[in-house]
């Protein structure tokens, strides 16, 4: 091969690897369900565009995470009361190792929850997982060879709906949301040691399952989340509250996204909402910084995604998907996808498309546009409650039966 051609090939491979991203924690590298690399399949089935599928023992709704050629996922082996961590080879789907993280009585939970619902978080060296050891929240850190580095108990957790507190990484911290039916808190632990670095009190004693998301907004780092009957922003370095919005409802599950300088959310229970917030305020900004809101729209469990000036969300019960303009709140389209089948997986925006996956394992691929254009409807043949991971052209779905790697062959 001529040297010039070889150099061009090497350069293109290098550029592709530079663009490719791991999916290290809940909703990916930006915690918002957006994907910057390209080459993802539009169509697949249980046999088409499947690189591998691996049976993972036990059950769980935690999402897979991808880092340094490995896929991590948690599970619960119900009969043995074991909470598990699995490390899977990204290329082949082979289970490289597994660890029994916790053996403990199974907590009471909602019928749509699991005993392994908290998505892990990893940084290239460590993988961090959380489980409930009634009534204690427990956080564990392992290296990529499966050696346990530390274990901490940041406090109690009480909820009639069970557990699902996903650890989130920021700088050298691991941040966890302890909203619960008791004294609620957000806590930050040192990633290397598990030592507590700060703790923030939450205003209302009520369960929620919303991972805190750190964004660059209004010229500063802000850690934002819904839950505890409010929407709030904190300084992620100290835990000090920056601003708060009352409501708009009682209970929350999904995480927020930032797009074009606007914070966006869907919620919740008792009422569903779609809402946009200007993140530049301080103090109580309920009456001053809510840009627009729509009651009885959006979803409760699945998180929204934003792309090309639009926010996309789907309802978990009736399967209505919708699109709104980020700046004005104008509804662009609303359509029921897949009949009355529910959606619990969060939406993903990739390659100018939005991927919605319902509980039956059917993914609807639509254009990320102000007009509804359904490009594909892909049935995997495996029920899915977990959100997918997208990385370097591959889609990783955690189903009821298998962990799947979907990609162009």
Number of C-alpha atoms within 10 A of each C-alpha: 6 6 8 9 10 11 12 11 12 12 12 12 12 12 11 14 12 10 12 17 20 22 28 28 27 29 28 22 16 17 22 24 27 21 25 15 18 17 13 19 16 19 18 18 16 14 12 14 17 18 17 18 21 16 15 19 14 19 22 26 27 26 28 29 28 28 22 16 11 21 25 28 27 32 24 25 17 13 8 12 14 21 26 23 24 20 23 23 16 20 12 13 19 16 17 14 13 16 16 14 23 18 14 14 13 19 18 16 14 12 8 10 17 23 27 29 25 26 29 27 28 26 18 15 11 20 26 27 26 29 24 26 19 17 12 15 20 20 23 20 25 20 16 19 12 17 11 16 15 16 18 17 15 21 14 18 24 23 18 12 18 25 30 25 28 28 26 25 25 15 9 12 23 23 28 25 25 32 26 25 16 15 17 24 22 17 20 27 22 17 22 13 13 20 16 17 16 17 17 17 16 21 14 18 18 21 27 27 27 26 29 28 25 23 21 12 19 13 9 11 15 24 24 28 26 31 32 28 22 20 21 25 26 20 16 22 16 12 20 15 19 18 21 22 20 15 17 25 20 20 24 30 23 25 28 26 27 25 19 13 18 18 20 24 28 34 33 26 16 13 16 21 20 25 22 25 23 17 25 15 16 12 12 14 18 17 9 11 18 15 17 16 19 15 14 13 22 31 33 28 24 27 31 30 30 26 21 14 14 23 29 30 28 34 26 23 15 16 24 22 21 24 26 22 19 26 17 12 18 14 15 16 15 18 13 14 24 18 10 12 17 20 31 26 26 27 28 27 25 22 16 14 19 26 23 28 32 26 21 19 24 23 26 21 23 20 18 25 21 18 12 16 12 14 14 16 20 18 18 21 15 18 18 25 28 26 28 29 26 32 25 19 17 21 19 24 26 30 27 21 17 18 22 24 22 26 23 16 8
